[in-house]
Amino acid sequence: MTVIHGKTSLYGIIGDPISHSLSPLFQNYFLEQAKQDAIYAPFHVLPDTLNLALLGLHASHIQGLNITVPHKETALALVDADDDARMIGAVNTIKRTVNGWLATNTDWQGFAAVLQGIQADMGNAPVLLFGAGGTAKAVIHALVQQGAKKIYICNRSIQRAEQLIHQTKRNYAVEIIHLAWQQEDINRVYTECKTIINTTSIGLKQNDTFPFSITGVGVAIDAVYKPQGKTAFTVAATAGDYHTTDGLPMLIAQGIASFAFWHHEAIQSGHLSLPDKLESLHWVERQLARQPLNLPGWGT
């Protein structure tokens, strides 16, 4: 266990809410395994104080931060973002430089790793995506990188869905189609789509239920995670024949990518090793006393 003293580096995560976050659990495990003199802590930052918080955390020499809801898109204008983050339109990882925050988006890397882990075939069938926020943008970036050719977008806000469709058409060579937020429209594409993804906030609250029945065959992936492994979306997907996973593997994989971003020089020089995805996932599963997920592409 790290003994905190005057030279201890500090990393963390900002969001609203933040008390539910698992990032401090596994990021501190990563730091401990790597024998780093550093700790990782949660910071509750309200939307109207984001700019002030980033200025203060930078002035306090915080070395790196994850950014979670609802700040991923708003933070983009407050940092120096790389090409991936600018194309996605959202950031979730930043590191301190002398001149300010350097930012990237590791959510898409985390989701791409999940697609590889469950060995989803992106090239042969359309994808149905619920949601149109910052996480949806990262997921689309990952889907395109993994070979997706056609994506259906279903979102409660028509305006946000149309904005995402416009952005996607501008940035990617992929067919993207809007579906109304109603069961009838969704039913039309279930048999066609073999990958179904939830990036909405449905499931974050304890008693949430997914508003649609889900039938079909394929994989159902939720960006929301729950300690016990069951979310409103994955429970709804049990009505069909789906390989389901909640957001824990994505969270772990993006966390490892964030760790790589913060410690790039040490990793490149060979002084530091990246955490292993499968070992890290199993460690967190044991801490949560939950059943291990089956991700054959990660070695299971």
MIPAPA-832871 format. One record per residue: x, y, z of N, C-alpha, C, O in turn; residue in one letter. Coordinates in pm, whole numbers, plus 50000, padded with zeros to 5 digits. Example, Ala and Ser with C-alpha at 12.3 -4.5 7.8 and 13.67 -1.06 7.14 Angstrom:
513194943150780512304955050780513204967050780514244966850846A
512854977550708513674989450714512905000350787513415011450804S
REM end
This chain:
500844988050000500005000050000500885012550000501855013350075M
500535022249916501325034449905501255042850032500175045350085T
502405047050079502485056350192502575070350134503545073550064V
501585078550162501525091850101502505101250170502535102150293I
503315108150090504255118050142504365129350041503565130249948H
505345137950058505445150049977505715147849830505475156849750G
506225136149792506535133449651505505124449583505675120849467K
504455120849654503435112049596502645119349487502125130349510T
502565113449369501795119149258500325115649275499975105449334S
499465124249221498025122249234497355122049098497575130749014L
496535111849078495675110548961494235109749011494005108549131Y
493275110348920491895109448967490875109148857491215108048739G
489625110148896488495110148804487515120848848487275122448968I
486945128248752485945138448781484635134848714484625129648602I
483535137548782482225134748727481135138848823481405143448934G
479895137248779478725140348859477565131348816476935134048714D
477285120648892477845116749023479185109749006479625106948894P
479835106849118481145100449111481305089349217482225081249206I
480435088949316480625079449426480525064849381481055055949448S
479845062249268479685048549221480885043449143480965031549114H
481825052249108482895048749014483785037549066484185037549182S
484095027948978485045017349009486475021048972487415013749005L
486655032148903487995035748855489015036748968490135031848951S
488695042849083489695043049191490135029049236491285027049273P
489215019449232489545005749273490655000049186491684995749237L
490434999849054491424993048970492605001848933493694996748909F
492425015048926493565023648894494595023349008495795023548982Q
494135023049131495075021749243495745008049242496905006749281N
495024997849198495624984549182496724984949075497794979249094Y
496434991748962497454993148857498705000048911499824995548888F
498515010948984499645018549038500435010249139501665010649141L
499725002749221500394994249320501194983149253502324980449291E
500594976749151501284966049080502524971249008503524964148995Q
502444983748960503564989748889504584996248983505585001848939A
504304995449114505195001049216505425016049195506545021049207K
504335023049163504395037449144504075044749275503175040749349Q
504795055449301504545063749418503425073549381503665085349356D
502205068349377501065076349330499775070349382499715058549417A
498735078649388497395074049423496405080049324496705089649254I
495205074249321494135078249229492875080549312492475071849390Y
492245092349297491125096049383489955101549302490145106849193A
488735100349354487555106149288487355120649328487625124649442P
486885128649231486565142749257485155145449205484875143649086F
484285149749293482905153049253482885167249198483045176949273H
482675168449068482695181449001481345183748933480935176048846V
480645194348974479365197748914479575204348778480625210248754L
478585203448688478755208748553479145223448547479975227348465P
478555231648633478835246048625480165249948689480525261748690D
480905240148742482225243148799483345235848725484475235348773T
483045230048608484035222048537485295230048503486405225548531L
485125241648444486295249548405487135253348526488355252148524N
486475257848632487175261648755487905249448813489035250548860L
487245237948811487855225748866489095221848787490115218348847A
489035222348655490195218748573491355228248597492505224048602L
491055241048611492115250848640492735247948776493965248148791L
491905245248874492415242749009493195229749019494235229249086G
492715219348954493415206548958494755207348885495735201048926L
494795214948776496065217048706497035224848794498205221448804H
496525235548857497375243648945497865235649064498915238749121A
497125225249103497505216849216498445205549176498805197149259S
498855205349048499795195448996499245181248998499995171649016H
497925179948979497365166648953497955162048819497955169548722I
498435149648814499175145148696498285140048583498665140748466Q
497135134848618496255129548515494875127148568494695124548687G
493875128148480492485126448521491705118548417491935119748297L
490765110448465489695105548380488515115048393488335121448497N
487735116048287486565124748286485355116048251485345109248149I
484335116348337483145108448310481925117548303482045129748312T
480745111448288479525119248268479315129048383479585125648499V
478845141248352478375145948222479375155048149478955163648071P
480655153448174481655163348132482415160148003483185168447956H
482205148347945483085143947837483065153147715484105155747655K
481895158147680481795166947564482155181347599482835188147522E
481715185947714481985199747756483485202147773483985212947741T
484195192247824485625193747851486445195547724487555200647729A
485905191247610486665191947484487165206047455488285207747406L
486345216047484486715229947455487705235647556488205246847537A
487995228247662488825233447771490215227247773491015230247862L
490515218547675491765211047676492365210847536491725214947439V
493605205947526494275204047398494095189447358494835180747404D
493115186747273492725173047242493445167847118493795175447028A
493665154547115494305148247001493265145546891492085148746907D
493715139846778492845138046662491655129046692490545131946650D
491885118046764490785108946796489705115946876488525114846845D
490115123246980489135130047065488365140646987487165142147006A
489055148046900488375158346822487385152046724486295157346704R
487755140946663486845134346570485625128946645484505129846596M
485865123346763484765118046843483905129346900482685128046909I
484545140246937483825151446995483675150547145482795156847204G
484545142647208484485140847354485835136047403486575129447331A
486145139447528487385134747590487045127547720486055130747785V
487865117847757487665111147885488965109347963488945104148075N
490095113647904491385112047971492255124147941492415128047826T
492825130048045493705141548027494945139748113494895133248218I
496065145648069497275145548150497875159548153497735167448060K
498535162248263499075175548287500315178148203501205169648197R
500385189648140501605194848081501835208748139500965214148207T
502995214448114503295227648168502275237948120501925247148193V
501805236347996500925246347936499435243447953498615251547911N
499085232348013497665229148030497425214248021498335206248039G
496165210547994495785196547986495875191347843495315197347751W
496565180247825496595173047698495575161747709495555154447808L
494705160347607493565151447620493485141247508493965143347397A
492855129947542492545119647443491215113347481490595117247580T
490795103547402489595095947433489965081147431490285075747325N
489915074747546490235060547552488985051847555489085039547554T
487785058147560486545050347559486465041847432486045030247437D
486855047747320486745040247195487715028347195487395017747141W
488895030247255489845019247264489305008147353489464996347324Q
488645012147463488045002447551486944994647484486844982447502G
486115001447405485034994447338485554985547226485054974447206F
486554990247153487164981947049487734969147110487644958447051A
488324970347229488864958547297487764948747334487964936547327A
486594953747372485464944947405484984937647280484724925647284V
484874944847168484474938447042485444927247006485044916546960L
486734929747028487744919447002487614908047102487794896347067Q
487294911447227487184901347331486044891547308486194879547331G
484904896747262483764887947236483744883047092482844875847050I
484764887147016484964882846876483744886046790483274877746712Q
483244898346807482104902946727482544905646583483604911546560A
481744901246488482024903346346481304915846299480084915646281D
482044926546279481434939446245481104940946096480284949346060M
481714933046013481614935545870480404929745802480084933745690G
479704920345866478664912845796477234916245835476304911245772N
477024924545935475654927845977475624941846037476624946446092A
474494948746025474374962146084474424961546237474274950946297P
474624973146297474684974746442473524983646485473214993546418V
472884980246596471854988746655472444995246780472874988346873L
472455008546781473075016146889472035025046956471435033646892L
471835023047085470965031647164471805042647228472795039747296F
471405055147207472115066447267472795075047164473095070547053G
473045087747200473675097047107474575107047179474815117947128A
475055103447297475925112347373477395109847348477775104247245G
478225114147443479675112847426480135098547414481055095647337G
479525089347491479925075347483479535069447349480295061547292T
478365073047297477935068247165478915072447057479195064746965A
479435084547067480405089446969481675080946972482225077546868K
482125077647092483325069247105483055055247052483925049246988A
481865049947078481505036547030481475036246878481955026746817V
480915046446816480885047046669482305047246614482595040546515I
483185054946677484585055446634485195041446638485895037346546H
484905034146746485415020446759484795011146656485485002946595A
483475012246636482785003646540483365005246400483594995346330L
483595017746361484155020146227485565014346217485925008246117V
486375016346323487735010846322487724995646312488654989646259Q
486654989346363486544974746362485804969446239485574957446226Q
485434978546148484894974146020483394975046001482884969745903G
482674981646092481224982946076480894990945950481565000845918A
479854986645880479454993245756478125000445768477845009745691K
477274996345864475935002045875475535002346022475654992346092K
475035013946068474675015846208473295022346217473035032446151I
472425016546297471135022846330471285030146464471825024546560Y
470815042646468470865050646590469445052546644468555056846572I
469255049246771467955051146837468195059146965468915054647054C
467575070846974467825079647089466555087047126465725089947040N
466405090147255465215097047302465105110947241464015115147201R
466215118147232466205131647174466485130547024467575126546983S
465495134346943465675133946798466775143546755467555140446666I
466835155246819467835165246783469245159946805470115161546719Q
469495153546919470825148146946471165136746850472315135346808R
470165128746815470385117946718470765123646583471685118746517A
470075133846541470375140046411471745146646411472455146146311E
472125152746523473455158646533474535147946522475545149946454Q
474315136546589475295125646583475365119846442476455116646394L
474225118346377474215113246240474975122546147475745118046062I
474765135446163475475145246079476975144546103477755144546007H
477385143746228478805142846261479415130046206480515130046151Q
478685119046219479195106146172479375106046021480385101245970T
478395111345950478495111845803479655120745759480285118145656K
479935131045836481035140145801482395133645823483345136445750R
482495124945924483805119645965484105105545917485275101745907N
483065097745886483305083545858482585078945731481535084345694Y
483155068945667482515062645550481675050945599482045039345581A
480535054045662479655043845717478215048345696477915060245706V
477335038945668475915042045654475305042945793475475033845874E
474585053645822473995055545955472545060045937472265069345862I
471635053446008470205055245988469545057846124469855051246223I
468625067546126467925070946249466695062146268465915060146174H
466505056946389465295049746426464555057646532465165063346623L
463225057946521462425064646623462515057046756462735044946758A
462345064246866462395058447000461055051547028460285055947113W
460795040746957459555033246975459765018746934460575015646846Q
459015009946999459224995646981459024991146837459754982646787Q
458044996846771457724992446635458904994246540459204985146462E
459565005546545460715007946458461874998646492462554993546403D
462094996446622463194987946665462974973446623463904966546583I
461734969046633461424955246595461804952146450462154940846417N
461744962246365462034960246223463484956346196463774950446092R
464404959546289465834957446260466474946646346467654943446327V
465724940846442466324930946531466914919146455468034914946484Y
466184913746359466684901946288467874905346199468684896646168T
467984917946159469074922246073470354924946151471444922146103E
470214930446272471364934446352471844923146441471044916846511C
473134920446439473714909946524474474915646643474874908246733K
474664928846644475324935546757474414946946803474074955746724T
474024946646930473134956846987473844962947108474364955847194I
473864976347113474684983347212473854994147282473095001347217I
474004995147412473385006047488474445015647538475365011747610N
474325028347500475195038747555474395049547628474945059847666T
473085047047647472285056647723472605055247872473335046147913T
472055064247951472255063748096471265054248164471295052748286S
470385047948085469405038748142470145027048207470925020048142I
469885024948334470565014548409471465019948517471885012448606G
471775032848512472595038748617471845039248750472425037148856L
470535042048743469735042448864469325028348904469175019548819K
469145026349031468945013049086467745005849026467834993948996Q
466635012849009465395006348966465055008548819463915006548779N
466035012548739465795014548596465405001448528465904990748563D
464515002448431464224991248342464384996248199464065007748169T
464864987648110465044991847972463664992947907462834984047923F
463405003847832462045006547784461574997847668460404998547630P
462454989647611462064981447496462344966747522463274963147593F
461504958347463461834944247461462894941947354462904948747252S
463784932447379464904929947289464864915247248465034906247330I
464654913047120464614899447067465574898446949465774908146877T
466134886946932467074884946822468224876046866468184869846972G
469244875646783470394867046807471664875146783471744882646685V
472664873646870473934880546850474584884246982474564876347077G
475164896146987475804901147108475124914047152474764922447070V
474944915447283474344927447342475334933147443475674926547541A
475804945347418476854951447499476324964247562475784972947493I
476484965447693476064977547764477294985447806478264979747855D
477254998547786478335007047836478175009647985479125013548052A
476955007448038476705008548181477194995748249477024984748196V
477794997248366478214985448441477544985448578477204995948632Y
477364973548631476824971748765477724961948840478254952648779K
477904963648970478774954549045478414939849027479304931349020P
477114936849019476714922949007476724918048862476544906148837Q
476924927048767477054923148627475774923748547475814921848425G
474644926348610473364927048540472884941448535472774948048639K
472594946348416472064959748398470664958848339470214948048300T
469974970048334468624970148275468664965048131467764957948087A
469704968648059469824964747918470144949947903469524943047823F
471114944947980471474930747967470344921748013470144910947958T
469584926048115468424918248160467384917748048466804907148021V
467144929247982466184929447871466634920447757465814914347689A
467954919647736468484911647625468354896747648468514888847555A
468074892647771467904878347797466644872847732466464860747724T
465754881847684464564877447611464944871947474464184864347414A
466124875847423466614870647297467734860747321467984856447433G
468414857247213469544847947223470834855747203471434855447096D
471244862847309472394871747301473494867647398473234862847509Y
474714869447353475874869347444475924883347504476184892947432H
475684884647635475574897947696476794901147780477404892247840T
477134913747783478164918547875477804932747917477344940847836T
478024935748043477834949448089479084957548057479954952947983D
479184969448113480274978448076481584976148148482524983948129G
481694965648232482934963748308484154961248218485174967648240L
484094952348119485284950448034485694963247961486884966147948P
484714970947914485034983747849485704993147947486665000047913M
485184993448070485755002148173487204998348203488075007048212L
487464985548218488824980948247489744984048130490854988948151I
489304981048007490164983047890490464997847866491595001447833A
489445006547884489725020847867490615025847980491415035047960Q
490475019848100491335023748211492795020348186493685027948222G
493025008848124494395005048088494945014547981496115018347985I
494085018347885494515027847783494815041547844495745048347800A
494055045547944494335058048016495675057148088496475066448084S
495915045848155497175043548224498335044648126499375050548158F
498165039148006499195039947902499425054447858500565058347832A
498365062247850498475076347810499245084347914500085092647880F
498955082048041499625089448148501095085548162501925093948197W
501405073048135502755067848161503465063748031504255054348029H
503155070847925503635067047792505155065847786505685056047734H
505865075747840507325075747830507935063947905508845057347853E
507445061148025507985050048104507695036648038508525027448044A
506535035347976506185022947908507045021147783507535010247756I
507215031947707508015031247585509475027947616510135020947538Q
509965032747729511365030347765511575016647829512715012547852S
510475009747858510584996547919510654996648070510824986048131G
510515008348131510575009248277509245005648344509175003748466H
508205004648263506875002048317506134993048221506254994648099L
505364983448273504574974448189503104977948200502624982448304S
502384975948090500944978148092500244967148171500674955648166L
499174970548243498374960048306497784950748200497474955148089P
497634938148233497024928548142495504929448152494954929548262D
494824930048038493364931948038492644920548110491814923048198K
492964908348074492254896948130492524895548280491594893548358L
493774896648321494114895548463493434906748542492944904448652E
493424918948485492804930248553491294928248567490724930948672S
490664923448460489224920848465488904910448572487984912348652L
489664899648575489404889148674489634894248816488914890448908H
490634902848835490904908448968489714916649015489274915349129W
489184925248927488044933548965486824924848990486074927249085V
486614914748906485474905748927485554899049065484544897349132E
486764895349105486904889249237486594899149349485994895549450R
487004911749331486704921849433485204924049446484704927149554Q
484494922549335483044924849334482254912049360481024912349368L
482974900849373482334887849396481304884649288480204880149317A
481684887149163480774884349053481354873448963482554870848964R
480494867248885480904856548796481774862148684481514873048633Q
482824854748644483694859748536482984859848402482234850748369P
483234870248324482694871248189483504862748093484684860048116L
482874858747987483544850747885483944859647768483094863947690N
485234862547756485774870447647486894862247580488064864047612L
486524853547489487524844547428488664851947359489784846847353P
488384863847307489434871447239490474877047334491534881747291G
490184876747464491154881047565491904869147625492734870647714W
491564857247573492274845447621491444836147704491944825747749G
490144839547726489274830647804488594820747711487824812347757T
REM end
